[in-house]
Amino acid sequence: MSTTFVHRNLPRLLLQARESVMAHTRPSLREHGLSDQQWRVLRVLGEHGTVETGRVAREAYILGPSLTGVLARMERDGLIRRERDPADQRRTVVEATAKGMKMVGRLSDTIETHYEWLEKSLGKQKLAQLYQLLDQLIELEQP
């Protein structure tokens, strides 16, 4: 017995789109010895500077226990630095080291080139519309 669905499988399509985009990015990440999660952390730090670990977890979409391991490996590799928040000793803040920021700079060039190709292929208006629709979907589904 099968169920007839009226709508396409949106979560699967979103995952498929993510994987299609990441297929262009992953080779560059691997060349630099980074996992997808490590790149998401560096991207957050590259955009925001010193960030509280809870915010890193939210913006990089990494669960707390997993983030602890990711940050430990990144600290070991000299990409980030962690310390107690001077304003609240119960919290930990993270920042990219000079080595980490250099990596962000190198990778951002590659990634921006891919985004420029996407913009050229889809058209500026369609890419802007895609961003807008995704932002609206995210907002709509917030609890």
C-alpha positions in Angstrom: 0.0 0.0 0.0 1.4 3.4 -0.9 0.4 6.9 0.1 -0.2 9.5 -2.5 1.5 12.8 -1.5 0.2 16.0 -3.2 3.4 18.0 -2.5 7.0 17.2 -3.3 9.3 16.2 -0.5 10.6 19.7 0.5 13.1 18.5 3.2 14.7 16.1 0.7 14.8 18.7 -2.0 16.5 21.2 0.4 19.0 18.5 1.4 19.7 17.7 -2.3 20.2 21.4 -3.1 22.6 21.7 -0.1 24.6 18.7 -1.3 24.7 20.1 -4.9 26.1 23.4 -3.6 28.5 21.7 -1.2 29.8 19.5 -4.0 31.6 22.6 -5.3 32.8 23.7 -1.9 34.0 20.4 -0.3 37.1 19.8 -2.5 38.5 23.2 -1.4 37.6 22.5 2.2 39.4 19.1 2.0 42.4 20.7 0.4 42.7 22.8 3.6 42.0 19.9 5.9 38.6 21.2 7.0 35.3 19.4 7.6 32.0 21.0 6.7 31.4 21.7 10.4 34.8 23.3 10.8 34.2 25.5 7.8 30.8 26.6 9.2 32.5 27.6 12.5 35.2 29.6 10.7 32.5 31.2 8.5 30.6 32.4 11.6 33.8 33.7 13.2 34.9 35.3 10.0 31.6 37.2 9.8 31.2 38.1 13.5 34.7 38.1 15.1 34.7 36.8 18.7 31.5 34.9 19.4 30.0 33.1 22.4 29.9 29.3 21.9 26.1 29.1 22.1 25.9 31.5 19.2 28.4 29.5 17.2 26.3 26.4 17.8 23.1 28.1 16.6 24.6 29.9 13.6 26.7 26.9 12.4 23.9 24.4 13.1 26.1 22.1 15.3 24.7 20.6 18.4 26.6 21.5 21.6 28.2 18.1 22.3 29.5 17.9 18.7 30.6 21.5 18.8 32.8 20.8 21.8 34.8 18.2 19.8 34.9 20.3 16.6 36.3 23.3 18.6 38.8 21.1 20.4 40.2 19.8 17.1 40.2 23.4 15.7 42.1 24.7 18.7 44.6 21.8 18.5 45.2 22.8 14.8 45.7 26.4 15.7 42.6 27.7 13.9 40.6 29.1 16.8 41.2 30.3 20.4 38.8 29.8 23.3 38.6 31.7 26.5 36.2 32.6 29.3 34.0 35.6 28.5 35.4 38.5 30.5 31.9 39.8 31.1 30.5 36.5 32.2 33.0 33.8 33.4 30.3 31.1 33.0 30.5 31.5 29.2 33.1 30.7 26.7 33.9 32.8 23.7 35.7 31.7 20.5 37.7 33.6 17.9 39.6 32.7 14.9 43.4 32.9 15.1 45.4 34.6 12.4 45.9 31.2 10.8 42.1 30.6 10.9 41.4 34.0 9.4 43.9 33.5 6.7 42.1 30.2 5.8 38.7 32.1 5.8 40.2 34.6 3.4 41.5 32.0 1.0 38.3 29.9 1.1 36.0 32.9 0.8 37.6 33.7 -2.6 36.8 30.2 -3.9 33.3 30.3 -2.4 32.5 33.8 -3.7 33.6 32.6 -7.2 31.1 29.8 -7.0 28.3 32.2 -5.9 29.2 34.5 -8.8 28.8 31.5 -11.1 25.4 30.7 -9.5 24.3 34.3 -9.9 25.4 34.3 -13.6 23.8 30.9 -14.2 20.4 31.6 -12.5 20.4 35.4 -12.9 20.8 38.0 -10.2 17.0 38.3 -9.8 16.4 34.6 -9.4 19.2 34.1 -6.9 17.9 37.1 -4.9 14.4 35.5 -5.1 15.8 32.2 -3.9 17.4 33.9 -0.9 14.2 35.7 -0.2 12.1 32.6 -0.4 14.4 30.6 1.9 14.4 33.5 4.4 10.6 33.5 4.3 10.4 29.8 4.8 12.8 29.9 7.7 10.8 32.7 9.3 7.5 31.0 8.7 8.6 27.8 10.3 10.0 29.4 13.5 8.2 28.3 16.6 
